[in-house]
Amino acid sequence: MSTINTHKRTKIVATVGPATDDPALLVQMMNAGLSVVRLNASHGTRADLKRRLDLVRAAAAKANEVVGVLLDLSGPKIRIESFVHGSVKLVEGAVFVLDTAMDSKAGTIDGVGIAYKNLPNDVAAGDTLLLNDGQIILDVTKVEGTRIHTLVKVGGELSDRKGLNRQGGGISAPALSDKDREDIKFAADEKVDYLAVSFARDAADIKLARRLMRQAGGDARIVAKIERHEAITNLDAIIDASDVVMVARGDLGVEMGYAELTSLQKTIIHHTRSKHKVVITATQMMESMIHNPMPTRAEVSDVANAVMDGTDAVMLSAESATGRYPLKAVEAMAQVIQGAEKYQYGAARLRQREAGTVFEGTEEAIAMAVMYTANHMNVRAIVALTESGATTLWMSRLRTDIPIYAFTRNESTGRRVTLYRGVFPVMFDVAGDVSVAALYNAIFARLLELDLVSQDDLVIVTKGELSGVQGGTNSMQILKVNLS
């Protein structure tokens, strides 16, 4: 029986944490549609990351699923320090001081310490600071040495270690901290599939992360999280430098303003896909399911709209990491995806390239020819024999409801394509120098074994002339499944 669920094409990324430490639960989440697991380096120790990574890999083996792993770096998240009594209640019009010299546990109703020591140099009178994802708003009145004096514009409860943003961006902290550099080495040693760079400002931040990953001996693809004002200014260059882009709507909404967020999400998704890169939509997609077994109607619409915008993946954060219903959150997200895709693929099947554009190479040309043909014939499946997964990425940029199977012998390639919309990994290797007839027979046998096609179905197969050569896809054939 098939272990490949092709009922939805958009992938689900779910963060693991204390709520998912039960191996049996992880297996259920994978069977329910989880494709990529996110490890959040901002929480727990490196030993916790390693333990959860081992749990994920063991669960994937037990579930007989190919599951990718994304390590999300902490980045320069600006945070306040702690309060004597754990929290304070700020009221509108009160004076509140942020002081980089204050003891880390000495915060009171009058002020609190700041972990980022350079903050007084990054702000000035007239700036607006937002705490706890914008729930609390402070107007800066003056800066004196280590002390930033503010007036509370919007009050509320403020507790230990909450995040801080400057409205409009402009925080000078580097994208990669010393901790991030150590976490990159960990990711390389553990052969993690994707590395997410938090608070990237420009292409240089992405290139630095890639260089450090390669120097550490890792091959992880680099994810640029778009959550800074500066990242919007440098969006195209960041997309060009990265493999994947994440619309990180939490801090992005705080820095840019929530009124801008929907249009920014659509712009980022469109720009990323037009450059043939992968895009993830993240943050608060089903936030209410942290505490409730069902999503709100607004959350259903949010996920569905991201799917119809063309996102490759949607992501669960606290909903799965610390929430009460991690399995139900995955199941609900999968159902919403399927509903949105029914509408989407019923409306339009193929978006053509703009007139006058030139294919970047043979792989793109083959991929575009395959998708045009598949969408105009009664083709049941597309099979790409691939070393790197590149051809399937090109294919996944065009809208279709026909499943694309990445037949590969490389486990790392199989895990990588778990993030590509509409692409499903199939581990496949033909030993020795076989004839073309024997190769096709082996492909048919694997498809039939997994119950992905039936006898006499039409399939399209792409491959290269030389086995084992990356970037060598140069042919496509339309074949009728006929196992001899």
C-alpha positions, 0 to 999 in steps of 0.5 A, spaced: 500 500 500 502 507 498 505 511 503 505 517 499 499 521 500 498 525 494 491 528 496 495 535 497 500 538 494 502 544 498 507 541 504 506 542 511 512 544 516 511 543 523 515 545 529 517 540 534 517 541 542 515 539 548 508 537 545 511 532 540 516 528 544 512 522 544 515 518 538 508 515 537 505 522 536 510 524 531 509 518 527 501 520 527 503 527 525 507 524 519 502 520 517 497 525 517 501 530 512 507 533 516 512 533 510 518 537 514 520 538 521 522 545 524 527 545 530 527 552 533 534 553 536 531 559 540 528 554 545 532 549 549 539 547 549 543 544 543 542 537 547 534 538 546 535 539 539 539 533 538 534 529 542 528 531 538 532 530 531 533 523 533 526 522 535 524 525 528 528 521 524 526 514 528 519 516 527 520 517 520 523 510 519 517 507 523 512 511 519 516 509 512 516 516 510 521 521 507 521 527 512 525 533 511 528 537 517 529 545 518 533 548 523 531 555 525 537 559 527 535 564 533 538 570 530 539 577 533 532 577 536 532 583 541 529 582 548 528 585 554 531 582 560 527 579 566 523 582 572 523 581 579 516 578 580 516 575 573 512 581 570 509 588 570 503 591 568 504 597 564 499 603 563 498 608 558 502 615 559 507 612 564 514 613 564 518 606 562 526 606 562 530 600 558 537 600 560 542 596 558 546 596 564 541 594 569 541 587 572 538 582 568 533 580 573 532 587 576 526 589 572 520 593 575 514 597 573 519 603 572 524 599 567 527 593 565 534 591 562 536 590 555 540 584 552 542 587 546 547 592 549 548 597 542 540 598 542 541 606 545 545 607 539 540 604 534 534 609 537 533 616 538 527 621 541 521 620 536 522 613 535 517 607 536 518 601 540 514 595 540 514 589 545 511 582 545 509 582 538 507 589 538 502 588 544 505 594 548 508 600 544 513 605 547 514 612 544 522 614 545 523 621 549 530 621 550 536 617 550 542 618 556 548 613 556 545 606 557 538 608 558 532 609 553 527 613 556 520 612 553 512 613 555 507 608 554 503 609 548 499 602 549 500 598 555 499 591 558 502 586 561 509 585 560 513 579 562 520 576 562 524 576 555 519 578 551 521 581 544 523 588 542 522 591 535 523 598 532 518 600 528 520 601 521 527 597 522 534 600 523 536 595 528 544 594 527 545 587 530 548 582 525 544 577 522 548 571 525 550 571 533 556 567 536 551 562 538 548 561 531 555 560 528 555 554 533 548 552 531 550 552 524 556 547 525 551 542 529 546 543 523 552 541 518 554 535 523 547 532 523 546 533 516 540 537 517 536 539 510 535 546 511 538 552 515 533 558 516 537 565 517 533 569 522 532 577 521 536 577 514 537 584 512 541 583 505 544 578 501 550 578 504 547 575 510 545 569 506 551 568 503 555 568 509 550 563 512 551 558 506 559 559 506 559 557 514 555 551 512 559 549 507 566 550 511 563 546 516 562 540 511 554 541 511 550 541 504 543 544 507 539 549 503 539 556 506 532 559 508 531 567 508 526 569 513 523 575 511 522 579 518 525 585 517 524 592 514 531 592 511 529 585 508 523 588 504 528 593 501 533 588 499 528 582 497 530 581 490 537 580 492 535 576 498 531 571 494 537 570 489 542 569 494 537 563 498 534 557 496 528 558 500 524 564 503 520 564 509 514 569 510 515 570 517 509 574 519 510 575 526 516 580 526 515 583 519 508 585 521 511 588 527 516 592 523 512 594 517 505 594 520 499 589 520 496 593 515 501 592 510 502 584 511 497 581 507 500 585 500 507 583 503 505 576 503 502 576 496 508 580 493 514 575 497 510 569 494 510 572 487 517 574 487 520 568 490 516 563 485 517 568 479 525 566 481 524 559 481 525 559 489 521 555 494 517 559 499 514 558 506 508 562 509 509 562 517 507 565 524 500 564 527 497 560 521 492 556 526 494 560 533 488 558 536 489 551 536 494 552 541 489 551 546 483 549 542 481 543 538 479 546 532 481 552 528 477 559 527 474 561 520 479 566 520 485 561 520 482 557 515 481 563 510 488 565 512 491 558 510 487 557 504 489 564 501 496 562 502 495 556 498 491 559 493 497 565 493 502 559 491 506 558 497 510 551 497 509 550 504 505 553 510 508 552 517 505 551 524 509 554 530 507 553 537 501 550 535 505 543 534 511 545 539 507 547 545 500 546 544 495 541 546 493 539 539 499 538 535 496 532 531 489 535 530 493 542 528 496 538 522 490 534 520 486 541 520 491 544 516 491 538 511 484 539 510 484 546 509 490 545 504 486 540 500 479 544 500 483 550 497 487 546 492 480 543 489 478 550 487 485 552 485 486 547 480 479 547 478 480 554 475 487 554 472 492 549 470 498 552 467 501 559 467 505 560 461 512 564 461 512 571 459 513 572 452 520 573 450 523 570 456 529 565 455 530 558 459 536 558 463 538 551 461 536 544 459 533 542 465 528 548 465 526 547 458 525 539 459 521 541 465 517 546 462 515 541 456 513 536 461 508 540 464 505 543 458 505 536 455 502 533 462 497 538 462 494 537 455 494 530 455 491 524 460 497 523 464 497 520 471 504 521 473 510 525 472 517 521 474 523 525 474 529 521 475 534 526 479 540 526 483 539 533 485 532 534 485 533 540 480 528 538 475 522 537 480 523 544 482 522 547 476 516 543 474 513 545 481 513 552 479 508 551 474 500 550 476 498 543 475 494 537 479 498 532 476 503 529 482 511 529 480 515 523 483 522 525 484 525 518 483 532 518 487 537 514 490 540 520 494 536 520 501 538 527 502 535 529 495 529 525 497 528 529 504 530 536 500 524 535 495 519 534 501 518 542 501 517 543 494 510 544 492 507 538 488 513 533 489 513 527 492 520 523 493 520 516 491 527 512 493 529 508 487 536 505 485 537 500 479 543 497 480 548 496 475 548 498 467 541 496 465 538 497 459 533 502 457 527 497 457 529 494 464 530 501 467 522 503 465 520 496 467 523 497 474 520 504 474 513 501 472 514 496 478 515 501 483 509 505 481 505 499 481 508 497 488 506 504 491 499 504 488 501 510 484 498 508 477 495 503 474 496 498 468 496 502 461 496 509 465 500 514 461 506 517 465 512 522 463 519 520 465 525 525 465 532 523 465 539 524 463 543 520 458 549 519 464 546 516 471 549 519 477 550 526 473 547 532 477 544 537 472 544 532 466 536 531 465 536 532 457 530 528 455 522 526 456 518 520 454 511 519 454 510 512 456 504 507 457 505 503 464 506 496 461 510 491 466 512 486 462 
